[in-house]
Amino acid sequence: MIHQPVLLKEVIEYLNLKPGDKVIDATLDGGGHSLEILKKIGPRGKILGIEWDSELLKQFELKIKSLKIKNIFILINDNYRSLIKIAQENNFI
């Protein structure tokens, strides 16, 4: 089963992303939104991906490693309820 990101086009349009932006995906799941965000923020951008399911996180880590874009992502195995702490620890706020 392939994960289909919900409202992907609308989310990307609403975010109005620019090259070099830093973005937090607090419910990473399969990474569909993050991979689209990457297209807008480019190689100088950063994405902080948070996922509580360690298996989903490992799968996404393998995906970005194979795409050779791992250096753009900071991946955290935690719950989005810890968002403020995680963002502070990773210089996103």
Buried (B, 14 or more C-beta within 10 A) or exposed (E): EEEEBEEBEEBBEEBEBEEEBBBBBBEBBBBBBBBBBBEBBEEEBBBBBBBBEEEBBEBBBEBBEEEEBBEBBBBBBBEBEBBEEBBEEBEBE
